[in-house]
Amino acid sequence: MIVFLNGPSSSGKTTLSRNLQKIWPRPLYYLSYDSVDEHIAPFRHAQRPFSDPEKPGEALDEVRDFLTVMTLTAAAIDRSGRDAVTDNCLFDTEDLYAETLRLTASCDTFWMRIDIDPDELSRRERERGDRTIGKAAWQRAHLTPKEDAAYDLILDGAAPSEENARRILEAVRKRTSERGITDGDEERHGGGCPARG
């Protein structure tokens, strides 16, 4: 299973992912925008542009490239029978949501949106001190998809992170139960993801 957390910067995605790892029945691999950007993607360290192999003569879109790699990694984890949680913020100024759906079409996915009051979001952004002020508000306004029906679960970012982690696990188990997976199968297939053929 791939658990997708979609929400603006400072909405609590990292803390929520860590709390989810604590209670998930099996190892839950965590992939985040920041960690991939800082530790896996080559662009910060190479400090030079790369050519786009699919668009001769054009520079590679670095953010799009490493986010694609992050999604492909999550898909590989899922297809191996393991579980992953990814945190990101998908914008309506890009088509990365559609691309994410395409890359994970054969995967078991569980989508969540983190909603949070704009004043609380701004307060958190100021307090952390490592983000451009106003970035979180822009991301909140441009988050996509906007339709509630696109998500399996919508979370209140102001609620305690541990409580939100429990809500996710309960929702995954409920969906698993509705699919007819037994308790024994749940232990083998993580937080409730179905067996893969």
C-alpha distance (Angstrom), angle and dihedral (degrees) to the residues before:
residue distance angle dihedral
M1 . . .
I2 3.79 . .
V3 3.80 115.5 .
F4 3.82 109.0 -157.8
L5 3.80 117.8 -157.4
N6 3.81 110.6 -165.2
G7 3.77 117.5 -174.0
P8 3.79 144.0 113.8
S9 3.77 125.9 -80.6
S10 3.83 112.6 -77.5
S11 3.81 93.2 23.4
G12 3.82 91.4 115.7
K13 3.80 102.8 -100.6
T14 3.81 96.5 140.2
T15 3.80 94.9 48.7
L16 3.79 90.4 45.3
S17 3.81 91.5 50.9
R18 3.79 91.1 51.2
N19 3.80 92.0 48.8
L20 3.78 90.0 48.5
Q21 3.80 89.7 53.3
K22 3.81 89.0 55.6
I23 3.81 94.4 58.7
W24 3.81 103.3 29.4
P25 3.83 110.5 115.9
R26 3.81 92.9 -129.8
P27 3.81 135.4 26.5
L28 3.81 107.3 -62.2
Y29 3.80 113.9 -158.0
Y30 3.81 115.1 -143.3
L31 3.81 122.7 -144.7
S32 3.78 120.0 178.8
Y33 3.78 137.1 177.2
D34 3.81 91.8 -120.7
S35 3.80 96.9 47.3
V36 3.81 94.1 47.1
D37 3.80 91.4 45.8
E38 3.81 94.1 48.4
H39 3.79 103.9 34.6
I40 3.81 110.9 20.3
A41 3.80 109.6 28.6
P42 3.82 113.7 79.5
F43 3.78 99.0 -144.3
R44 3.82 101.6 90.8
H45 3.78 91.5 48.3
A46 3.80 99.5 39.8
Q47 3.82 91.2 48.2
R48 3.78 92.4 -162.3
P49 3.79 135.6 94.9
F50 3.80 122.7 -99.4
S51 3.78 127.5 -147.3
D52 3.79 118.5 -112.3
P53 3.83 106.0 -116.5
E54 3.81 90.5 -155.0
K55 3.81 95.2 47.4
P56 3.82 110.9 44.7
G57 3.77 112.9 -146.0
E58 3.81 94.3 18.7
A59 3.79 129.3 103.7
L60 3.78 118.2 -112.4
D61 3.82 115.5 -102.5
E62 3.79 96.2 -122.5
V63 3.81 98.9 -163.4
R64 3.78 93.1 46.4
D65 3.80 90.6 47.8
F66 3.80 97.3 52.2
L67 3.81 92.3 42.6
T68 3.80 88.5 53.2
V69 3.81 89.0 51.1
M70 3.82 89.8 49.3
T71 3.81 91.4 52.5
L72 3.81 92.5 45.5
T73 3.81 89.0 51.2
A74 3.80 91.6 51.6
A75 3.81 89.4 48.4
A76 3.80 91.1 51.6
I77 3.81 90.2 50.7
D78 3.80 90.6 51.3
R79 3.79 94.3 46.5
S80 3.80 89.9 52.2
G81 3.81 89.1 60.2
R82 3.82 94.3 -103.1
D83 3.81 131.8 114.2
A84 3.81 132.9 -115.1
V85 3.78 137.4 -176.1
T86 3.80 119.3 -155.1
D87 3.77 128.4 -169.5
N88 3.76 121.1 -157.1
C89 3.80 143.1 131.6
L90 3.79 115.2 -121.6
F91 3.82 115.4 -157.0
D92 3.77 131.7 -151.4
T93 3.82 87.9 -132.4
E94 3.82 89.8 71.0
D95 3.81 135.3 47.9
L96 3.80 93.7 -132.0
Y97 3.80 93.3 117.4
A98 3.80 91.3 61.5
E99 3.80 89.7 44.2
T100 3.81 91.1 50.4
L101 3.80 90.6 52.0
R102 3.80 90.3 49.4
L103 3.81 94.0 49.7
T104 3.82 92.8 48.0
A105 3.81 98.2 38.5
S106 3.80 92.9 120.4
C107 3.82 94.4 41.7
D108 3.78 132.3 94.5
T109 3.82 103.7 -113.4
F110 3.79 136.0 -178.4
W111 3.81 115.9 -165.3
M112 3.79 126.2 -156.2
R113 3.77 134.2 179.1
I114 3.79 121.2 -155.9
D115 3.81 112.3 -143.7
I116 3.78 119.0 -165.0
D117 3.80 136.2 171.0
P118 3.83 109.9 -99.3
D119 3.82 93.2 -129.3
E120 3.81 91.5 52.8
L121 3.78 90.1 46.0
S122 3.81 91.5 52.7
R123 3.80 91.4 47.4
R124 3.80 91.5 53.6
E125 3.78 91.9 46.7
R126 3.81 91.6 53.4
E127 3.80 93.1 45.9
R128 3.81 96.3 51.5
G129 3.80 91.0 54.2
D130 3.81 96.8 -160.4
R131 3.80 100.4 90.3
T132 3.79 133.8 76.4
I133 3.80 106.6 -100.7
G134 3.78 110.3 -110.9
K135 3.80 95.2 23.7
A136 3.81 93.5 104.5
A137 3.81 92.6 50.6
W138 3.81 90.6 50.7
Q139 3.79 91.1 49.6
R140 3.80 91.5 48.7
A141 3.80 90.9 52.5
H142 3.81 93.3 48.0
L143 3.79 100.0 39.5
T144 3.80 113.6 135.9
P145 2.96 141.2 -121.7
K146 3.79 93.9 36.3
E147 3.80 97.7 -178.6
D148 3.82 113.3 101.1
A149 3.80 89.4 -143.7
A150 3.82 90.5 66.5
Y151 3.81 90.2 69.2
D152 3.78 133.7 71.0
L153 3.80 90.2 -151.3
I154 3.81 137.3 9.5
L155 3.79 116.7 -152.9
D156 3.79 133.7 -159.2
G157 3.80 105.4 -124.6
A158 3.82 90.5 -155.9
A159 3.81 92.1 60.8
P160 3.82 118.6 95.9
S161 3.79 109.7 -78.9
E162 3.81 92.8 -130.7
E163 3.81 89.3 55.3
N164 3.80 91.7 50.8
A165 3.80 90.8 49.4
R166 3.81 89.9 54.0
R167 3.80 90.6 48.4
I168 3.80 90.3 54.3
L169 3.79 93.5 49.9
E170 3.81 91.8 46.5
A171 3.81 91.6 49.5
V172 3.80 92.0 49.1
R173 3.80 90.9 49.3
K174 3.81 90.9 48.1
R175 3.79 91.4 52.8
T176 3.79 89.7 46.9
S177 3.79 90.7 51.7
E178 3.79 90.9 50.6
R179 3.80 88.5 54.1
G180 3.79 90.7 54.9
I181 3.81 99.1 -109.7
T182 3.79 111.7 155.0
D183 3.81 126.3 -132.6
G184 3.78 89.9 -105.1
D185 3.78 91.3 52.6
E186 3.81 90.4 50.3
E187 3.80 91.2 59.3
R188 3.78 90.5 52.9
H189 3.78 95.5 42.9
G190 3.78 102.9 45.6
G191 3.79 124.1 -119.6
G192 3.74 90.6 -1.6
C193 3.80 106.1 -58.5
P194 3.79 114.6 152.6
A195 3.76 124.4 -110.2
R196 3.77 114.7 -89.0
G197 3.76 124.1 -130.4
